[in-house]
Amino acid sequence: LDLCTGSGCLAILLAYAYPAADIDAVDVATDALAVAQRNVADYGLADRVNLICSDLFANLPEKNYNLIISNPPYVSPEEVAALPDEYRHEPALALLSAEGGMATPAGILQHATQFLTADGWLALEVGGGAALLEARFATLPFIWPEFEHGGDGIALISAADLRASECPATP
């Protein structure tokens, strides 16, 4: 599952990385899904990448996923105002999240267990909000991978760890 798929690029990447997998790609923005539909078609993956209009998990079918990835909105209103001009081409819906940028990531963490297999994993991008996420979900044992070519702010967490903690949010 690719939550907040936007243009569908991560869903397409998943389809290539896992040739036997069927991918559900979710976004609340119909404009983004239209772009994703073109991209999925251009890569010949319409039979394996299923596009769903949903506010996170709200309209998903009852099924479980081995992997959920998400690059959700995680930028606070204050940060959005200070972004460089090139970021202003993105719709605010793709960037802006309340509660210091953590409202959408928190919603994902609090509901992901219902959609993960017992041995599934969640990969959640929060960018510079890593410390804020860890403070808010202090009981979760996040894994923060280091990437060969830079970048950070992607949290990995197992379904087992999410279920064990019941994902309590610290205000």
C-alpha positions in Angstrom: 0.0 0.0 0.0 1.2 3.5 -0.9 -0.6 6.0 1.2 -0.6 9.6 -0.1 0.6 8.4 -3.5 0.5 11.8 -5.3 1.9 11.2 -8.7 2.2 7.5 -8.1 5.9 7.4 -8.4 6.4 5.3 -5.2 3.7 2.9 -6.2 5.4 2.4 -9.6 8.7 1.9 -7.8 7.1 -0.7 -5.6 5.6 -2.5 -8.6 9.1 -2.8 -10.1 10.8 -3.8 -6.9 8.2 -6.5 -6.2 7.2 -7.9 -9.6 4.7 -10.4 -8.0 2.9 -7.8 -5.9 -0.3 -6.0 -6.5 -0.1 -2.4 -5.2 -2.9 -0.2 -3.9 -2.1 3.5 -4.2 -4.2 5.9 -2.2 -4.7 9.7 -2.3 -7.4 12.0 -1.3 -6.7 14.4 -4.2 -8.5 13.5 -7.4 -6.1 15.8 -9.4 -3.1 13.8 -8.0 -4.8 10.5 -8.8 -5.4 11.7 -12.4 -1.6 12.3 -12.7 -0.9 8.9 -11.1 -3.3 7.2 -13.5 -1.3 8.6 -16.5 2.0 7.6 -14.9 0.8 4.1 -14.1 -0.5 3.7 -17.7 2.7 5.1 -19.1 4.7 2.3 -17.3 2.2 -0.4 -18.3 1.3 -1.2 -14.7 -2.5 -0.6 -14.7 -3.1 -4.3 -14.1 -0.9 -4.2 -10.9 -1.3 -0.7 -9.4 -4.8 0.0 -8.1 -5.6 3.7 -7.6 -8.0 4.5 -4.8 -9.5 7.8 -3.8 -9.4 7.9 0.0 -8.5 10.0 3.0 -5.8 7.7 4.3 -7.4 4.4 5.3 -11.1 5.6 5.1 -12.1 4.0 1.8 -9.8 1.0 1.7 -11.1 -2.5 1.2 -10.8 -4.8 4.2 -7.4 -6.4 3.5 -3.9 -6.5 5.0 -0.7 -5.4 3.5 2.9 -6.7 4.0 4.2 -3.2 3.5 2.7 0.2 3.8 4.7 3.2 2.6 3.8 6.8 2.9 5.2 10.2 2.1 2.3 12.1 3.7 1.9 15.8 4.4 4.2 16.6 7.3 5.0 20.3 7.1 3.6 22.7 9.7 1.8 25.9 8.7 4.9 27.9 9.9 7.2 25.8 7.8 5.0 26.1 4.7 5.2 29.9 4.9 9.0 29.7 5.0 9.5 27.2 2.1 11.5 28.3 -1.0 9.5 29.3 -4.0 10.0 26.0 -5.9 8.0 24.3 -3.2 5.0 26.6 -3.8 4.2 24.7 -7.0 3.0 21.8 -4.8 -0.6 21.9 -3.6 -0.8 22.8 0.1 -2.7 19.6 0.6 0.4 17.6 -0.3 2.6 19.5 2.3 0.5 20.9 5.1 -0.3 18.9 8.3 -1.6 20.4 11.6 -0.1 19.8 15.0 3.4 20.9 14.0 3.2 18.7 10.9 2.5 15.5 12.8 -1.4 15.2 12.5 -1.2 13.1 9.3 1.7 10.9 10.3 0.0 10.4 13.7 -3.2 9.3 12.0 -1.3 6.8 9.9 0.5 5.3 12.9 -2.7 5.1 14.9 -4.6 3.1 12.2 -1.9 1.2 10.3 -2.1 -1.9 12.5 -5.6 -2.6 11.2 -4.1 -2.9 7.7 -0.8 -4.6 8.2 -0.1 -8.3 8.2 1.3 -9.7 11.5 4.8 -9.5 10.1 4.2 -6.3 8.0 6.1 -3.1 8.1 5.3 0.6 7.8 7.8 3.1 6.2 6.7 6.6 7.0 8.5 9.8 5.7 8.5 12.7 8.1 11.5 14.6 6.9 12.8 17.1 9.5 10.0 16.1 11.9 11.8 13.0 13.1 12.5 14.3 16.6 8.9 15.6 16.9 7.6 12.1 15.8 9.8 10.3 18.3 8.7 12.7 21.1 5.1 12.3 20.3 5.3 8.5 20.1 8.0 7.9 22.7 7.1 4.2 23.2 7.6 3.2 19.5 11.0 1.8 18.6 11.4 3.5 15.3 14.3 2.5 13.0 15.9 5.4 11.1 17.8 4.0 8.1 20.9 5.8 6.8 20.9 6.1 3.0 24.0 5.6 0.8 23.2 8.8 -1.1 22.0 11.0 1.8 18.5 11.9 3.0 16.9 11.1 6.2 13.5 11.4 8.0 12.1 8.0 7.1 10.8 5.9 10.0 10.5 2.2 9.8 8.3 0.3 12.3 7.1 -3.3 12.4 3.4 -4.2 12.8 4.4 -6.2 15.9 5.9 -3.1 17.5 2.9 -1.0 16.6 0.5 -3.6 18.0 2.6 -4.0 21.2 2.6 -0.3 21.9 -1.0 0.3 20.8 0.5 3.6 19.4 -0.2 6.0 22.3 0.2 9.6 21.2 1.8 12.0 23.6 0.2 15.4 23.1 
